[in-house]
Structure formats: structure tokens, C-alpha cells
């Protein structure tokens, strides 16, 4: 790690990351690390990361989720089943600060890319394994995907309890992205620990445990105590009335939380005297104990005026509210427009793309303003091999054998 960070290079400038991740969990993590200034080299199989092929897309192999999750990276294609390819990975690991993968640990060991094997050649490397389950339990070797982990940690049960009808998954890759964030802090904390101690280490980042922690913090409830003092589930989050409120012409998201906000809401609605005398609304504990009835009453009141009328009234009363956006609405949100959070950038093969920037702001070591565009499959294979000391004859031999592959010269035509 560099002692000084060049202006605009980001807080992780100088950190080299060997990225053996695919799909969403790992690539989301390494995209964040790249956005903080790390140099990320992504190793892909000849067919590419699966998410390359999930549309919509303008060109094959450049799907929308891949484009979002793989900005800031280089793509090196290796077929790890062929001679020579594994040696390339080991050479990369020798010059890297971090190896991060979401390959199952058992498969990593078969390939000779487990922590012990990698650190035998680079004792300072941080070996981060994003996997489904902690490796000391009976689920260690089980496959894990977002839907499976959501189900195993109670998300569909919670959705059903909250009024969704049948059990349902959250319609975002929640387990992947929550676990990806755990991987980001694991990498940065391990880098700090290495700076202090001088040695690398292995870090396991398991999805099941990450999401269990996420869920039980809200919903273990009465089961937190031994013996229990009640059932599982945080009542405020599970009431079927906790949803955007219908207005005369649409929906509005409103959260009246503390006593001051409730008094302001009572006054703004003109029903202050009636509601103030209702014991169910009197205290925070009383509202929590009668949350279904309380939220139902708010819903009845909000149905009487338009969304714009309520926004003006509640803003004036300092009662928290926000519009109910769709993903398309986020592109035109005035706050995002003012901060430049979602920007239109020109990709060399895919044309104009709307992409989100890093959400954090830094006073002394700001992240780079522009990231490498998400790479075409194998776009940087030859470049990376040269950096590793392979001469042109050796590179040609790797390409001819199929151990490595490179992209065709990228087209500058962004049309489909």
C-alpha cells in the first residue's frame, strides 16, 4: 500500500486486487473497491461471467447488471483446466494485495488456490473467500444463491407475515449485496491489520451468517431472551399496514415516529383533539403495542387528500415523508440531479450508459471521478500477461493452447 495517495486516486490507490468472483455478490464488492481506487483484475472463464449474458443488452456478453457491477476492472480470460493458466493466477497473486473469490472453498483447494497455497508464495496477501456458509458447519459444501439464502434466513416468511400473501423473496439481490458489503469492510479492515502487523491472513465471508445477523437484529424479538418473553418478529415491520399510503391520486411514504412528529401530524390533519385523546396514540410504547390500528388510522386519513397536498402539509409540519419512486423515477429525482449521483457516461462499445457513482464522499482522498468502463471479455488479457513478465512468444503459446483468451478489437459502434 502506498504511503501517500495521489490526488483524486482514492483511498485504496495502490492496492492490487485479484478478482476471482462472478455473478453479483463478489463483483458488487470488487466494484466498490475499484471505485475507491483499487486496481482490480478480474479473471473470467472463456464463457465469461454469467451476468454478461443476462439482458437487456446492446451487444452479446455485455448485460446491464454486468455493466453496473464491473466498472473499474480489467478482464483477463483464463481456462483454469488447461496447463499454464493456474501459473498465471499464481503470478497475479504474487503481486496482489488481495485475492477475493466466491468460488466454493473446496473447489479453490482442488485448484491449489486456497489460502495456504497462495500465501506460500505471497505471505502478505489477504485471501478473502465469499461463500455460502461458515466452513465449520454441516452446510459448508452446500451451494448458495441469493434466493436460497433469503429463504434460509426467513425473508419469505417475513414477507408472508407482513401481508404479502404467499411467501415471497425480496425483489432485489439482497443476500448477495449485503454479503458483498461485508466483503468490502473485511478487505479494508484486513488491509489495515496488515499495515499494523505486516502479515496477511484468510477471511471467510459467509452469506448465511451475514444475512442471519441482518434478520435477527430486527426480528428475533421475544426469542432474544432465554426463556423467551414473546415470539419472533418486530411488529412495526410486520404489520400489513406498513406500506406506502394511498392518497386520492397515488401513494406517499410517511413515517411518523416520535412524539413531536405525532403531535405535528395531529395538528396538520385537523384531527388533533380526537387522536390526542386516544390512548393508543399516547406514547411510543402504546403505539408499538397497537401498531396495526395506528397505521390503519394513518392510512384512512391520508386517503382524503392528494399526494401533492399531503407533501406540502407534512413538509410544513416537519413530518417525515418521501415520494414512492420507481427505478425510472430515480433517474429524474431532483436530489440525485443536484448531486450528480447517476451520471451518463460513454462506454467504448456500449454507447451511452446511466451509471451510479460511489455513494460516499471523502474530504482528503476522494475516489476517482471516472472508472474504467466495464470490460469486454478478455479485453486486458495481453496487457496483464505482459505486466507479469510473459514475453510475446509465451503469450502466443498461452493463447494458442486455449489456457488464455483475448477479446477481438472492440468495436466503437454502440448500435445494436
N, C-alpha and C positions, 0 to 999 in steps of 0.2 A: 504494500500500500504506500502511496506517495505521502511524503510529509506535508507537502503543500498542494492545495487544489488549484489548478489554473482557473482563472475567472470564467464562469459560465460552463465549466466542465461537469459540475455536480458533485455532491458529497461522496460518491463512490468512484470518482475518477481514479484510474489506475488499477482498479480491481478487475481481474480477469475471471470470467465465469464460463465454465464448460457446461453447456445445457444439454442434458440427455432427456428432456421432458417432451411429452406430446399431449394432445387434446387441450384441456383448459387449465386444470389445477396448476401444473408446473409452468406452462407457458405464461399464464397470468402472473405468476410470481416473478419469473425472469424478465418479463416485460417491465414490471415495476422497477426491478433492479437496473435494467438498462436505462429506464427513464431517470434514474438517479445518477447516471453517469458511468455505470459499469460497462466494460466491454464484454458482450455476450456472444459466444459462438455456439450455434445450435447445430447439433449433429442429427441428421434425419436419415431414415432408411430410404432406399431407392424409390419407394412409392410415396414418400413424403409423410409428414404429419397428417393424421386422419382428418383434422379440421381443415386442411387445404381443400377438401372435397365436399364440404358442406356449404351449399348455396344459401342465398344468391351470390353470384359472382359474375364478373365480366369475362373472365378467362378461366379455363380449367386450372385447378390447383391453386387458386387464389380466392378462396371463400371468405366471406365477410368476417366471420369470427377469427379466422387465422390472421387476417389483416389487422384486426384490433389487438390481438394478443401477442403479436410477434414483431411489432415495431422495435427498432433499435438493435436488431440482431443480424448476425451473419449466418448463412446456411451452408453447411458442409454435408455432403451426402456420402455415407459410408454403409456398406453392406457388411455388418459385423460377423456374418457367417463365412466370409471369404478371407483367405490369408492376407495379411498385411493391414487390414482395416483396424484390427484391435491395437496394433502397434501405433497407428496414427492417433487413436484415442488416448493411449498411454502417453504419447509425446505431448499431446494437448494438455493432459492432466499434469504433467511435469511443470508446465509453465503457467498453470492456472492457480488462482487463489481458492476457487470454489468449484466443486463438481456437484451438480444438483440433478437428480433424476426422479422420475416417477415410474421407473421400471421396478417390478416386484423384486425385493431383495434377493430372493432365491435365484432369479434369473441373472441378476447382477453378479452373483457369486459364480454361477456357471460360466459367465463371460470373463471372469477374472477382473471385474470392475467393482468389486466390493471394497469396503473401506480399507481393510488390511492390505489388499493387493495394490491399491492405488497409493496408499501412504507409504508403502515400502519404497516407492520411487520419488515421492514428494511428501516428506513428513509434515510440511506446513499446510497441506491442503485441507480444506474444510469439506467433508463429504456429507452431503445432505440428501437423505432418502425420503422422498414423499411417497407414502404407501397407504394402503387401506387401513391397516390395523397395527397397533403396537406389536412388536415382534416377540414379546414374551408370552403372548396369549394363544389360545387354541385357534383363533381366526387368522393367525399370522400369514398363512399362504393363500387365503381366500382372495378372489378378485374383488375389486371395489370400484364402483362407479357412482356418480352423483346421486342417481335415483335410489340405488341400493342403500347408500349411507343416509340419505334423507329418511328412507323408510325405517332403517335400523335404529335411528336416533329419535324417532317419534314425530317427525314433521307431518306425515299424512294423518296420524292420529289426532294431532293438534288441529289440523285443518278441518277434520270432520267434527271435532268437538266445538269448533268456533262457528259452525253453521254452514260449512261448505257442502253438506250432504254426504256423498261418498268420500272416503279418504282420498286425498289429492296431494301431489307433490307441489312445492313452491315453484312457480313458473320461471325461475332463474336457476342457474347452476350454483346454488347456494353452498353446498358442501365443497365443491371444487374451489370456489373463490374464497370462502372462509379459510380453508386449509392453505390455499395459496398465500394468504396474508400471514398465516403462522410461519410459512416457509420464509417469507421476506424478513420477519423480525429474527428468525433463527439464524439466517445468513448474517445479518448485520450485527447481532449480538456475538456470534461466533468470531466474526472478524475483529470485533473489539477485544474479545477474550484472547485471541491470538496475538494481538498487538501488545497485550499485557504480559502474556506468558511465553510467547514465541513459538507455541506449538499449535498444530491443527487438531481437529477432532471430528468424530462422526456425530451427526444429528439425525434422529428419526423424527419425521413429521407425519403422524398418522391421522387419516381423515376421521375415523370412527371416534377417536378420543377428542379430536378438535371439535367435532360437531356435538358430541355428548356434553362437553363443557359449555358450549354455546346454548344448548337447550336447557340443561338442568339449572343454570343460573337464573332463568326465569321460572321454570315450571316444576322443579322438584317440590316446591311449596311445602305442604304439611309433612311430606316424606323426608324433608331435610332433618327432621327431629327423630330421635330414637328413644322411646317409641314414637310413632307418628302422632301428629296433632291435627291431621287432616289429610285430604287426598292430594294427588299431584295436580298441577295446573294453576297458573296465575289468572284469577278470574277476570281481571280487566282485559287481558289479551284474548281471552276465550269467549267473551260474550258475543253472541251473533250480532249485537248492535254496534260492535266496534268495526266500523266500516265508513267509507265516505258517506256523508249525509246527503240525501236527496233534497234538492231545493225545488222551487217552482219550475226552473228551466234547466236543471243539470245537477251537479254534485259539488260538494265542498268538503274539504278535510278540516275538521275542527277538533282541537284537544283543549278542553277546559280543565285545568289541572289543580291549581292551588286555590285556597280560599278567596284570595283577592280576585282571581280571574272569575270565579263563580259569582262573586258579588257584582262584578262588572257585567257579566253576562245577564244576570237577573235584571239589572238596571237597563241594559240595552234592549232587552226584549219587551220591556213593559210589564213583565210578569213577576217582578221582583218580590212583591209582598207575598204572593201565593207561594212561590218556590222557597223564599227565605223562611217561611213558617213550616215547611215540610221537613220533618226530622231526617228523612233520607238524604237531604242535601246539606245538612247542618255542618258536618265535619268530614275530613278526609276519610276517616275510618268508616263513617256511616255511608258515604258514597261508595267506598270499596265493597262494603257488605251488601249494597243494593245496586250493584253496577248495571245489571240488566235493565232495571226500571229507570235508573238515572239516564243512561244512554238512550233508551227508548223515548223518554220525555224530551231530550235534546233533539232527537230526530223529528218528533212531532212539531216542535217549534220551528225548526229550520225549513220544514216543508212549506212554510207560509209565505216566504219571500224568494226573490230571485238570487242567484249566486252573486251577481254584482252588488245587489243591495246588502246582502249579508257581509260581503267582503268589506264594503265601506263602513258598515255599522260595527263590525267586530274589530277592524283596524283602529277605528276611533276609540273603541273601548279597551284596546290593548289585550284582546282575547286572541290567542294563537290560532291561526288558520293558514291554509295553503290551498291552491287550486289542485284538482285532481288531473294530473297530466297523463298523456300517453307518451310513449317513446318519441313519437313525431313532435309532440309539443316541446320536448326538451331542446330541440334544435332551435326553437324560436323564443325560449324563455328569456325575459329581459335581463335577469341576473347573469345567466351564462353568456349572454351577448356582451354585457358590460365587462365581465372578467376574461372573456376570450377563452372560456374553458373548452368549448367544442369548436375546433378550427377546421377549415377546409384546406387540405394540403394536396399537392400534386404528386402522385405516385408515378414512377417512370414507366410502368406498364399498365397500371390500372386506372390512370386518369385521376380526376378529382375525387378525393375521399374526405368524408367528415369523420374526424377522429378526436377523442378526448385527450387533453394534456394531463400531466401529472396533477393530482388534486392538491398537493402540498405546496406551500411557498416557503422559501428559505431566504434569510437576510444576508448571510455571508457566503454560502456555497449553493447558489441556485442551480437546479437541474438544467441541462441543456435545453435550449428553446426548440430545437428541431432534432428529431431522431432519424436514424436510418429508416427508410421505408421497409415494410415487411418484405423479406427477400423472396425472390423466385427460387424454386427448389434447386439447390446446388450452385447458387449464384456466386458463392465465395469459395468454392472447393479449392480451386487452383491457388487463390490468394492465401488461404490458410496453410496449405501444404508448403508453399514457398516459405512462409514465416517459420515453419517447423524445420526448415533446413533440407527439404526434399529438392533435388535438382530436377531439371526438365525431363531427363530420362526416367527418373524414379516416378515422377508424376504421371508420365505417359504410361508406364507399366501398371500403376495402380488403376488408371482409367481403363486401360485395355483389359485388365483382369476382371473388371466389374467390382473390385473392392471399393472403388470410389466412382462418383459420377459428378458431372458438372452440367450446369444449365446451358442451353443454347443461348446465343447472344440475345439479350432481352429486346423485345420489340418496343418501340416508342409510340406505337399506335394504341391508344387506350380504347378504341372502339371494340364492341363485342365480336 
